[in-house]
Amino acid sequence: MKNNSLMDWMENKLMPVLAKIAQNVYLQSIRDAFAIFALPVIVTGALFLIVANPPVSIEWGFIQAWARAIEPIQGQILIPFQLTFGLMSLMVAFGTAYSLASRWDLDDTITGIISMLSFLIVSFPATDITQVPFGDVLDYLGGQGLFVAIIVGIVTAWIMRLFTQKGLVLEMPAGVPPYVTRTFRSLVPFFVTTILFWAIEWIVWSNFNVTLPQLVLDLFKPLVAVSDSYPAALAQIVLMMLLWSVGIHGMNVVSSVAYPFWMTQLAANAKAAVAGEVLPGIVTEPFFHMFVHIGGSGITWPLVIMFLMSKSQQLKNIGKTSLIPAVFNINEPVIFGAPLVLNPIMFIPFILAPAVTTTITYIAFATNFVPRTIIQPPFTVPVFLGGIISTGSWRGALLQLINLIVAAIIYYPFFKTYEKQLVKNEMEALKDNE
Amino acid sequence: MKAIILCSWGATSSSLAKNVNDAAKKRNIDIEVDAGSTIDFKKKADEYDVALLEPQVRHLKNEIEEIGKKHSVKVDLIDMQAFATFDGEKVLDQILSLIDK
């Protein structure tokens, strides 16, 4: 690959900084909390949301009949939705603490449980909770409690670490069975954490007459609003692609900060859908994974097809191994095989194509040309199918098609230039061998 | 002998691990290659002799190397082209040369 001062700068100056961010244990733990612990309940819950909210915009007879049939029992159908998707914050409270504790070599399961229970304590009003209707609390255990869940998870892990490192735990004499030791070790931090969060909840409630999640949500409200704007979406995609350009998993890093915001929007959309109201949120996880990163980060599906038909042997080989992964939106072979990493030619479309398709997607949702996302399918759901599932409309698939065509047009001239260079190198190598 | 190929979620590493296992079978080499995420590795590092990182997690090399040192696991990055083409033979060679070191 041709050396280029910009690429040198990226490799030597930008990469170490970005790598440091990517290695941050807090960011990694928050991401794991969402991607490992909350995702299963979100995907499971979504199934019931689809059943309870058939895509009535499609005027097929059976969909209309389905909508009529479930109308009287919609509440019952939504029970599994409310108690899976609706409890995502509880999972995040567990997952954040668990992942941090695991990285710090603490008892991760216990830390996760303490965090989850502490989060429950702060989610209830400090009154006689036997009189509190569950529905009043439910919202905070779901999409509206995410920020507190993360904070509780981090603080719990801190307390656990502090007590374990300072030896402020009840130690059992040698010879006591390990499971007994484990129970006693967790007791002191358990008490301390519980009392701390119980006290905080009581103080907050008696001073502001709101629960801690509500208070924190009010504080984060401006940030949540900003996160749903076009500049925020554009900044996120550019950062993701810059990270990928130096070979760091951009989605992983950006999502560790953005996930709580995406999920807040998605949960608000799901709630509005259940209530039959206008969907408020635009920038969600499926916004990026379903509509921008089609075929993998950087919308590389069109590239795979170009590679398959390429005159360069190298690109053709990469095209062959990339074809099946591309169906499932996995493109590491493309990124590292072409390679798109630190490639002075492909660098430009690798950022431009996703940036332009982010713009198109934002406009499509903002103008309600395509219904906004209510479902987050796993990122591996193939193109077109993913567009329909996430929006409940065939227009989702149409938007994906438009984005693919635009990306193909942006990639093509750069692909041609790069191909020419590779073919020339391959010819020279062939001549040298003769 | 046991080796593990690490990526962020264990998705691409499983296809590559399969190809390496096939290559080993063909050459009659007794080795078992697993795939996993960098998070799992910490918990079961003891089981392995070699850990290879895929390029997308290369920024985690220092962290993984540290864990590797504790459990005497040899750690290296997979060659980018070998990874991109899921070249089991090449990766197998890399594992074998690491063990010989």
Interface residues (C-beta under 8 A of the other chain):
Chain A: M15 L18 A19 A22 Q23 D32 A35 I36 S99 S102 R103 G247 I248 H249 N252 N317 I318 T321 S322 P325 I330 E332 P333 V334 I335 F336 G337 A338 P339 V341 T380
Chain B: C7 S8 W9 A11 T12 S15 I39 K42 K43 E54 P55 Q56 V57 R58 H59 L60 E63 M80 Q81 F83 A84 T85 F86
